[in-house]
């Protein structure tokens, strides 16, 4: 089976040099970059450059996100390595005059991005985490990185009150962890049992991306 670093990074939308905003979208289990391509059609936003990594065999790690970290190896470290390398490259392009970079994860993708952001604390311009939280079985604390770290980072989190895969308490713990590192969080909880992005969620995501895009 191929590893995550052998899979495609899919481009969708406008070219990077023409973008008002760059969105790095990490899909969930059983999904593919098509998840974000379909979402882009729902959002109907102009000037967005989407970069979409692909998980090998449609899964970033084999087990549940709240299992012991070692139970999800070696795929978990491979996935985190891919995200770190690709996000670092996008930030270098931004620093050379490119558009703001927003990271956006759904389900497994949100869990991976939460873990990456809290541990590595890259200087992204925003984060959307839909139905996911940091990894591992217990509540954790995270040490602040040197400036700028996550100071002032606007993190928008979403979760259903009874999601079948992601308990709300872990999403709340994740929001608190970002706040402990001086992030600014908004948590939207909706009454639902489906593992999906609601129309209200899509509207909030659209507004968030418009707010962070350059004029």
Secondary structure, DSSP 8 states (H G I E B T S, - for coil): ---GGGS-EEEEES-GGG-SEEEEEE--TT--THHHHHHHHHHT-SSEEEEEE--GGG-SSSS-TTS-GGGGTTHHHHHHHHHHHHHHHHHHHHHTT--EEEEEEETHHHHHHHHHHHHH----SEEEEES---SSSS-------STTTTTT-EEEEEEETT-SSS-HHHHHHHHHHHHHTT-EEEEEEES--SSS--HHHHHHHHHHHHHHS--
